[in-house]
Amino acid sequence: MNLRSFFEKLIYGKYDNKYLKIALFPLFLLSLLFGVIVQIRRRLYQIGVFESKGLSCKVISVGNISLGGSGKTPTTYYVAKLLKENDIRVGVLSRGYKSKGNRKINLVSDGDHVLLGLRESGDEPYMLAKKLEGVPVLASKDRYRLGQYAISRFNSRALILDDGFQHIRLNRDLDILLVDSRVMSGRNHLFPRGILREPLKNIKRADVFLITRVKDPEECKELGLVIRRIKEDAEIFCGNLRAKDLIDQSGERKGLDYLRGKRVLAFSGIANPEYFTTSLKALGAIVVEELIFSDHHWYSSKDYKRIEESLKKVNLGVTTEKDMVKLDRSFLDNLEIFALSIELCVDKEEEFKELLLARVGEAYLNEQEYSCIHGSRRDHM
């Protein structure tokens, strides 16, 4: 077992060793303090000391209660694409984590063109902007201001908060909470002793629960029962991230069969690299070497040399879409490196879609009304 796996098992509560508990006791005390701060902040919003603001459109939050990757960005993409396909003017509001953009409003994409560079946007907003056609993507810490701008410039009828569950400053009409199956099935602690961003009981704020990383429907049912002990009327679905195809730097795609039997270098800077590597192995790739960088890592010339040296031992390199957009195009020339494209796969998908569209139905009606009014005006011009 490598060191990373050991710490993952530790924070997910898979070890029951009294000596480890003693060693981690200082972190446990800090986690108690963190929990008090989180609950005080939430209470101050509840009693009106801090103000939660609303926007004149539907606001949908996609978030989670734990640190690390649980599929928030693929889910944001899924929801945005669904609304766009149903003729609802939708935009995405992102915090732009680790971005260099210092404007109060960073317009990453207007839906037609990507307007900001990768560093100014942040990796996840930039990736969404590249993939989402016809959907504006904006980034800033002040998502209320972003929302106002999106409404005034793009006449947005629905806005999606990417990683928004803890952003209680902005009111929302629908809270979609992604729940990693490991969080619900382990003995979990708050940060920094564990991976929880807030106490597990706070999941009752959510409207729709999407349990991810489930092995089978029975596991989802069991975890659903745990959720319903906290929120009796929870709407619960199972979701997983499924590999779709391989994409090179030019945007050309190859089928997943291309990996079968190939000696592969897997490299990534994401929250859960183990899941990425496991996915490659499941597709028949022989993962010879794995290079793990920190989440949201920006690649340096030293990193490129490491990757290039490792590629000499294998047939090809595979990374994530989030990492691929950060790699220098000149570095990728003459190297066989692909990004593994993934998509959200939801059990009872039609029911899931119907629920989302029903909850955003008012935005749809407003959009239809807008189209009729403006269409009739155009007819008379």
N, C-alpha and C positions, 0 to 999 in steps of 0.2 A: 504493500500500500504506500503511495507517495504522500508527501507532506500535505499537499492540497486536499487529497481525499480524507486524510485524518482530520483536518480542521473542519471540513464540510460535515463529517459525521459528528464532530464535536458540537458544532453550533446547531445542528438539527436534532440534538438530543438523543443520538443513537448509542452513546456510551453511558453506562451507569457505574462510574468508578468514584469512590469517595475521595481519593487523592486528587483526581482531576477537579472535582467539585471544590475542594479546598483551594487548589491553585487558581481556580477561576473566580473565587469568591469576590475579589476586588471588582472584577468586571460585572458581576451580579449586582453589587451595590450601586455601581454607576448606572446599570440598566434600570434599577428602581428609581433613581433620580431622573433619568430620562423619561420614564413613564409618568412621573408626577408632572414634569414640564409639559409633556404632550397633553395630558388631561386638563391641566390648568388652561392651556392655550385654547383647547376645544371649548371649555366651559365659558371662557371670556367671550367667545363668539356667540355662544348660546344665550348669554344674558345681555348681549348688546354692547359690551365694553369695546370690542372690536366689531366692525361692521362687515357683514357679508353683503356683497353687491350682486344685483341681477342684471341680465342683459335682455334686450327686447327680441330675443330669438331663443330657440331651444338650445340648451347646453347639455352635452353628453360627456361624462367623464369616463375615461378608461384608465384604471389604475390597479394597484395592488397594495397589500398590507405588509409585504416583506421586501427586504433589500434584494437586489439582483434581478436577473432576467426571468420573467414568467410569460413573456410574449406580448407585452403591452404594445410595442410598435407594430407588429403584424396584425394585432387586433384593431388598432387605430386605422390601419390601412384597410382592413376588411370592412369596418363600419363606414368609413368615408366612401369607399367604392360602392357599397350597398346604397347609401343615400344618393350618391351621384347618379347611379343607374336608375334610381326612382325619381329623377328630375327634381331633387331637392338641392338648393344652393347650399353647399356645405364648405366649411373651412376647418383647418387644423391649427390649434393653438398649442405651441410647445414651449417649454421653459428654455430649451436650447442649452442643455447641460454642457459645461466646459467650452461653450462657444466664445469667440473673441469679439462678437458683435456687441458694440457698446451703445447702440441707439436705443431709445425707448421703445421703438417699434422696428423690428428686423423683418422685413418682408422677404422671406426666403424664395417664395414663388408666387406669382399672380395666377397660377393655374395653367398658364400657357408657356411661361419661360421661368427658368431658375435664375433669380436675380442676384443672389449673394453667393460668395464662395463658401467652400467647406468650413474653413476656420471661423468665418463670421456666423455661419448658420448653426454649427454643431452637427455631429455626425448623423444623429437620428432624424432631425428635421430635414437635413440635406438629402438623405436617402428617401424620405417620404416625398419630398419635392420632385425628385427624379422619377419616382414611380407613379405618382398620382397625377393623371392628366385632368385638367379642368377643375382642380381643387387647390385653392390658395393655401399656402403654408406660412405661418407667421411664428416668430420666436421672440420671447422676452420673459423676464420674471413677472412683469405686470400683465397678467393675462386678461384682466378686466379692460385695460386700455387697448390691448390687442383685439379683444372682442368688439369693442366700440368701433375701432378702425375697420375691422372686417365687415361689420354691418354697414358702415357708411360708404365704404369703397366698393364692396362686392355684393351688397344687399344680401348678406348671408342669412339664411333661415335656420340653419343649424350649425353649431360649432362644436368641435370635438377637442376636449382637453386631453392631450397625451400625457400620461402619468399625472392624473389630476385628483386622485382620491384624497390626498392630504391637503390639497389646495382649497381649503374651506372658505377662503376669502371670497370665492366666486360661487354664487348659487348655481345649482345644476338641476336639470329636469330628469335626468337619468344617470344613475351611478352604476357602471359596469365594473365589477371587481374581479380581477383574475386571482385565483387562489391556487398556489402551487400545492400539489397533493402532499408533498413532503412537509409542508407547514402544518397542515391539518392533522397529519398522522404522527407527528413527533411531539416531544416535550420541548416546547419552544420558549425562548426568552426574548425580551426586548434587546435592541441594540444598546451597548456594544457586546453584551454577553451572548446574544443570539442575532437573529436576522429580522425580527419584527420591528416595523416602523412605529407601531402603536399597539396597544393591547388588543388581543384577538376579539374581545367582546365588541370592539368598535366596528366590526364588519356589519353590524346591524344597520349602519348607515346606507349600505348598498341596496340597490334594487334588483340587479341581475348578477348572478354569480357564475363565473366560468371557471370550472376546475380544470387545471392543466396538468400535464405530465401523468395522466392516468394510464394504467396498464390494461384495464379491462372495465366493462360496464359495472361489474359488481363492486369494484373499488370506488367508482364514482358514486354509486348508491350509498355505500357506507359513509363516505365523506359528506355526502349530502345530508345524511342524518345528523352528523356533527354540526353542520351549518344550521340546520333547522332547530337545533337546541338553543341557538343564539337568536335566530330570526325565523319565526314559525312560518311566515308567509313568503319565504325566499323563493325567487325564480332561479332554478339551478340547471345549468347545462354543463356538459363535458366537452372539453376542447383540447386539441393537440396540435403541435406544429408539425406539418408534414413536408418532407422534401418534395420540391416540384421539378426542378431541373438545374442545370449548370449554366452559368453565364460568364463569358470572358469579358475583357475590358472594352471590347468594341460593341458589346450588347448581344453578340451571337450566342445562341443557346444550343446545348447538347443534352441528350437524354441521360437519365441517371444510370443507364446501363454502361455508360462510358467509364464509370468508376470500377466496375466489377473486375476483380483480379489485378487492379493497378496498384503499384507501390506509391503511397501518397504521403506528402507532408501536410499535416493539418496545422494551421496557425490562425490565431484569433485573439482579439482583445475585447472579450465580452464577459458578462457576469457568470455565465455557466458554460465554460469550455468543454467540460466533461460530456455534457449533453450533445454538443456539436460533434465531438469525436465519436461518440457512441452511434450517432446518426450515420456517419460516414461508414463505420464498420458494418452497420445493418444493411447498407446499400452494396456491400461486397468489396469495399475498398480495403486494402492492406495498409493500415496506418503505421508507417515505419518510424516516423518521428512526429512529435507534437511540440509546437512552440506556443507558449501561453504568455500573453501580455495582459496588463491590467485593463479593466473595463474602460472604454472610451479612449484607449491608448492612441497617441499620435506617433506615427512611425518616423524614425530617424535614419540617417545614413548607416549608423551602426546596426540597426535592426534589419535594414535591407541586405547588408553583408551577411548577417546570420541566416536570413532566409535563402539568399542565393547559394551559400555554401551547402545548406541542407538540401536544396533542390538537386544538387549533383548526385545525391544518393537515391533519388526516387524518379518515378515517371512524371509526376505532376504535383502541383501544390493546390490545396483547396482552402479557402477562407470563407468568411461570412459576407453577406451583402454590405453590412455596416462597415466591415473592415475594407472591403474592396474599394469603396468610394474614397477611402483615405490614402490608398496607395498611389504613388507617383506614376503617372502614365509612362514616363520614359523608363522607369524601372521595370514595368510590365512588358515592355517590348522584348520579343524573342524569348520570353519565359512562358511556360505553360502553367498558368494560374487561373483557377476558376473560383467563382463565388457560388456557394450552394444556396439556391433560391428556395425559400420556404413559404408556406401559406398556412393560414389558420384553417383547421378542419373541425367543424362543430357537429357533435351528435344532435340529432333532431334539428337539423339546420333550418328547415322551412319554418318550424315553430319559433326558432330563435330570430329569424329574419322578420317574421310577422309581428313578434313582440316589439322589436326595435322600431319598425315602421309605424306600429300603432302608437307607440309612445312619442314619436316625432310627427305624428299625423297632422297636428296643427300647423307645423312648419310646411308640410306638403300642401295643405289647403291654402295657406297664405301664398305659397309659391304659385299655385294654380291661379289664384285670384290676381296676383301680380301680372302673370302672363296674359290673362284675359284682358285686363285693363290696358296694359301697354300694347298688347296685340291689336286691340280695337283702336287705340290711338294711331298706331301705324297704318291701320286700314283706312283711316280718314285723312291721312296726310297725302 
